[in-house]
């Protein structure tokens, strides 16, 4: 289990809200298997072969609570989509999940899961991996805090920022704690300025 406190600045106007940015921020950092430096793929565990297996695409499962229980609709090829497109797709998939309208190919499979309880609100929690996926990212609510920030003039001054907790549960047969920490650090650097992910 690896943890990270995430700071975000510069999210205003019509930009997707912070809670929906993770499906876009995560896959861009998860394309390569860190140990093998392979071509852009995602990695999961193959029980039959007893070893990690490369996946053809990066498909992100997003946990959605419904009256019939938890559903995990999937954003296919998430690394190839803009954050705006992902935000709209998550909203549509969640509505279909709650309405019992998901097709099997919209929730079966996936290579990486994200569970967000921030809207309930929950500050932080641990999520359980959905096999054969390698990881699941638990996202807590964003809280306004005052912290010192270096301004464009190079001077440190107090500023109100949004901070949230991320916890990554990883299958250590594929990714150990060190690699998981590197992933979270890279993800946090992406979100240090939300505008970088909107390019």
N, C-alpha and C positions, 0 to 999 in steps of 0.2 A: 504494500500500500504506500503510495506516494502522495504527498499533499503540497498544495501551493496556494498562497494568497495572491489573488489577481487584482491588479489595479487597472482601472480604465479611465481614460480622459478623452474629451473631444467627441462625445457621442451626443449629437444634437439634431434637431429638425426631423427630417423624414428617414433618418438612418434606422436600420433594424435595431430593435432593443437588444441590450447586452445578452439577455437570457437566450436569445435565438441565434447568437453569433457563433456559438461553439460548434455546431455541425459544420460550419464553413472553416473555422480556424483549425480544428483538429486534423482533418484529412490531409491538409497541405503539409503538416508536420509528420505525418505517419506514412508517407508514401514508401519510404525505404525501410527494409529490415535493418536496424542499426548494426547488427553483428555481421551481416553478409553483404551489405552494400549492393543489393540486387537492383534490378530494373524496377521502375515505379509499380509497386504492387502493395497489397495488404497481406498480412500473415495471420493464419489461424492454426489450430491444432488438429492434426489428422489422427484420429483414434486407431484406424486400421493399420496405418504405417508406424504409429507411435513416434511421430516427428512433426515439426512445423511444416505447414504447406502454404505455398504462395497462392493468393487469390487474384483473379483477373481484374477486379475492380475494387474501388473503395466505396463500400455501401454502409452508410451510417444508420443504425437503428436508434430511434428516439422513443423513450418510454412515455406512454400516454395512459392515464388512469381512465377507465371506463366503468360502467355499471356492472359489467360482466368480468371485471378484473383488468389486470395490466396488459396492454397491447404494445407492440414495438414496431410500428410502421417504419419503412426503410426509405432513406433518401439514396437512390442509386447514383453511382458515379459522382459522389458529393464533391470531390476535389476538382471537378470540371465545371462546377456551377458557381455563379456569383452569390454573394451573401443575400442579396435581395431576392433572388430566385429561390434560394434555400429557405428563407424566412416564409415566403408565400407557400412553398410546398409543405413545410412543416405544419402551417396553419390548416391547409386543406386536408392533409393526412390525418391530423388530430381530429378534425371535425368528422371525417369519414369513420375513424376508429370509434368515436363516441356514438356515432349513429349506426354502427354495425354494418358499414358499407364497404369495408376493406376487402379487396380480393386477396386470395392466398399469396400471390406473387408480390403483394405490397407489404407483407409482414414476415415472410419466410426467408431466412438467410441472414445477410448482414455480416460485416466484418469487424464492427466496432460499435459499442453502444454508448449513449449519453442519457443520463437520468437527471432531471432538473426538478428539485423540490422547492426552489426558491420562492415560488408564487404562493406557498401555503401559509406562512413563510417558514423555511427551515434554513438555519445558518450553515450547517454542515452535516454530512451523513456519509455512510459507507454503502456502496452499491455492490451487488453480487454479480460476478461474471456470468454471461449467458453463453455456455459452450456451443460450438467450438470456437467462439470468438476469443481473442487474446486479451481484450481489455474492456473496461467500462468506466466512463468518466462521470463522477457524481458532482453536480453543480448546485451550490447553495445560493441563497438570496444575496443580492447586492446591498451593501450598507454604506451610507454616506459617512465618511470620516475626514478629519482634517489632518493632513500630513505635509511635511516640507516638500516643495517641488521646485526644480530649477526652471525659471522662466526663460523666454527667448532672449532676454538680456543677460542671461548667465547668472542672475542673482537668485539665491534660494529664498523662497517666501512661502507662507502657509497657503494651502489651497484645499478646497473640498473635492474629494475624489470618491469614486465608487469602488469599494473593495468587496470581493466575493471569494469564497473558498472552493477550490477544486480538489477532489480526491480521486486518484486513479487506482483502480483495482486491476492487477495484471496477472496473467498466467505466467509464472516464473519459468515454465518450460520453454517459453518463447521470449519473454522480456523480463529481465531481472529488475531489482529496485533501482539500480544505477541508471539503466536505460530509461526506466519510467520517469525518473527525476529529470533527466535530460529533456525528455519530451515535454514535461510540464514547464520546465524553464523556458523552452523554445516557444511554447504556447503562450506563456505569460508575457514574453517579450513582444509577441504579435499584438497582444491586447493592451500593452502599455500605452499605445496610441491607436484607438479604434479606427482612425482614418486610414491606417496602413492596410487594414483588411478590406477596406471598401474600394481599393484601387482595382 
